[in-house]
Amino acid sequence: MKVEKPDSKRTGFLLFVFLILTSQNIYSQNHTLNIKVLDSVLLPVSNATIKINQKERLADTAGMITTILPRGRCRIVVSAVGHSNATKLFLLSNDTSVVVYLRARESLLQHVIVTGSRNILRNQMSVHSLEMVQIQKLPVVLGEVDPMKIITLLPGIKNGGEASAGIYVRGGGPDQNLVLLDGIPVYNPNHLLGFFSVFNGDAVKNIEVIKGGMPAEYGGRLSSVISVNTRDGNKDSIKFGGGIGLISSRLSLEGPLIKRRASFIINARRTYIDQVARLIVPDSIGSNGYYFYDINAKTDFVINNKNALYLTFYTGKDKFTFFDDDANGPRREFDAIWGNTIVGLTWKQQFRKWRHELSFVRNDFTLNSKVAFSSNGFIFSSGLIDHTVKDDWAYTPANWIRWKGGLQYTWHKFRPGAGSANAGFQEFEAQIKDQYAREAAGYLSADVDIITRLNLVAGLRYSYFNQVGPTEQVIYGPSGAPTGEIASFKRGQSIARYQYPEPRINLLYKLPQVASLKLSYTRTIQYLHLATTSAATFPSDLWVPASRLIKPGIAEQVAAGFFKNFGNGRYEASIETYYKTMNNQLEFKPGARLLLNQNLEGEMVFGSGKAYGLELFVQKKTGKLNGWIGYTLSRAERTFTEMNEGKPFPYRYDRTHDISVVANYALGKRWEVSTVFVYGTGNALTMPTGRFVYNLGYNVRDQEPIFSNISQYSKINDYRMPAYHRVDIAFTFTPRPRSIRFKSNWVFSLYNVYNRHNPYFIYIDADEDIRSIKGKQVFLFPILPGITWNFKF
């Protein structure tokens, strides 16, 4: 008997048809479920944990998730920090959208919580989410609440020292952090020359910091993403609140524009040091003074269940004035005003398995300064304007895979400096040509559950940067020295063009007993650089684009970590290690001139850097006593051919050991105490190793030789400042904790409790008479009291 062999082509076709029919049949039994979590006043609850039929999912910052479930009964349990749990039961028979309302728990509105469960379940390395609920209870300098100071208490994130708002993440510089306000970049997030940030604590809902494993939707910076989200307004009733402190006051107003559909919120803040000083000592102060103000505003409009519009606005200014018109001496005058203006409109859509966000943004940073001495004067202005459009999509075809993709385009206009000067009756004008650039990026990423315990998030971002005319540039020779010639470029003419792929990979393996292992690799590109020098006597930060000579910064980072919750979720612990390399890093030559310098690129030197370290984090999240401990062991260094004989040297903010302890304790219903302890290895700096006298010549009139002292240096940053440490404490008194209509509290704080003299800078003092040289340190803050009254009704 002859047996025929099956037709392989026909068999393959029938198998294909069978699989298609089977998948359609299975798919027809599944339905899309959209869940949105709101609080009692219709505000989104971010970072909520949603348990669907015993399987946990995590909501995004808008309190939303999309999932696909089989037809049948569905049980949803939603929990979030500061809220009571909510349960919802229903029969899923078609595509459904569900809104879950959570009620606030007043007993939990007493702490700053670093969310932990997201770190266990979420495939995102090196991330901390801070829920900013009554953050003003933590001790801060002069009682001025600053959310950016809170993140420096987390491992791997450091500030520049006393009275510095600069953030340094895993060996990176302050310009290498992508600081976002509702998704809009903020180029200068500082007030008071770095003493405070521009973020008003009353306007902030939460902050998320990503130190490694950066998702593909973010780019343009090398070190981190610091995403600050502001609160939505109350859609139910008008609310008024604020606070009064030693140096500033805050006011907020929020309420519905269309009840349950549209709302607004306005937050305003202003310092009044200048006004108080003029009242107390009007003769000494005169017209001198300093103040800053900022205004946050936001509106949202829910068009229908699928569409919503959000409008974010921010403006803030710093103004410093010094005027000395002594009849016995020359007239001296200095004025500086700088700040940001930001506006962004976002359209959000949600339909079935798709989510869509389209944003239009304008960002304007300006700086204007005026210096006058006697009959000589100088005026300087600079800035940066951005126009951006972003289009982001998310698609969830099945529970085991989620897609994200999008496009971004930014038109940059740089104002490197324009100014005028006069010497007596002679006037001079200087104009540095504006510079322009196009920056674009596209990205695609997939979040895949390979197996139940193993999750992969893989993405590719492709970025493009093009510096274009009209402008003029100095021409440099092969050796990098300027030739003295100027090149002119017409409008839209390409000057320098760069494009890079930026792969991103995150792996998550869930372990038993509420634990997980994570691994990530990230490549990031930065096309904008901050030209700044500590030698400047007034604000002089200039953002400059990548050009023919200035290459884009490139960083690659590998990180791995172990995360675990224990004690029935009351405790969280994590340990992370990382290694990061950075190329095309820039520094300025000693004595570099940044202002009104057409040859700015000639003042720079270029090199590389690397950073590596170990971070530990332990947090107790509930109970009368709660808080966290963070520790960082790290190393950050730079290598420049033209510096330190080409040998690696410590980065100026390299800090071997960094420890922070935050603790909150409820003394009763009305009183609570919070304390902060910080310790860090001293910053690295370059100090002279010797000094010699140089004969400059002979003064014929005085019949005496002229000498000058010249310091001698050996290695760069081979000296360490004394270790930085202090303890802060705050007591919060709530007169009527059960009050519903009118809520208020008093915060009494002490900054630097044991009066530690932490050095701000060190200088060399030479005594000519006894021929001795001593290093002396200057410190800013002794023990400082603070008092703030917060209210809301």
SULQUI-V481149 format. One line per field, one symbol per residue. ss: DSSP state (H for helix, E for strand, L for the rest). A space follows every 10 residues. Layout:
ss=???
This chain:
ss=LLLLLLLHHH HHHHHHHHHH HHHHHHHHLE EEEEEEEEEL LLLELLLLEE EELLEEEELL LLLEEEEEEE LEEEEEEEEL LLELLEEEEE EELLLEEEEE EELELHHHLL LLEELLHHHH HLLLLLEEEE ELLLHHHLLL HHHLLLHHHH HLLLLLEEEL LLLLLLEEEL LLLHHHEEEE ELLEELLLLE EHHHLEELLL LLLEEEEEEE LLLLLLLLLL LLLEEEEEEE LLLLLLLLEE EEEELLLEEE EEEEEEEELL LEEEEEEEEE ELHHHHHHHH LHHHHLLLEE EEEEEEEEEE EELLLLEEEE EEEEEEEEEE EEEELLLLLL LEEEEEEEEE EEEEEEEEEE ELLEEEEEEE EEEEEEEEEE EEELLEEEEE EEEEEEEEEE EEEEEEEELL EEEEEEEEEE EEEEEEEEEE EEELLEEEEE ELLLEEEEEE EEEEEEEEEL LLLEEEEEEE EEEEEEEEEL EEEEEELLLL LEEEEEEEEL ELLEEEEEEE EEEEEEEEEE ELLLEEEEEE EEEEEELEEE ELLLLLLLLL LEEEELLLLL LLEEEEEEEE EEEEEELLLL EEEEEEEEEE EEEEEEEELL LLLLLLLLLH HHHEEEEEEE EEEEEEEEEE LLLLEEEEEE EEEEEEEEEE LLLHHHLLEE LLLLLLEEEE EEEEEELLLL EEEEEEEEEE LLLEELLLLE EEEEEEEEEL LLLEEEEEEE EELLLLLLEE LLLEEEEEEE EEELLLLLLL LLEEEEEEEE ELLLLLLLEE EEEEEEELLL LEEEEEEEEL LLLEEEEEEE EEL
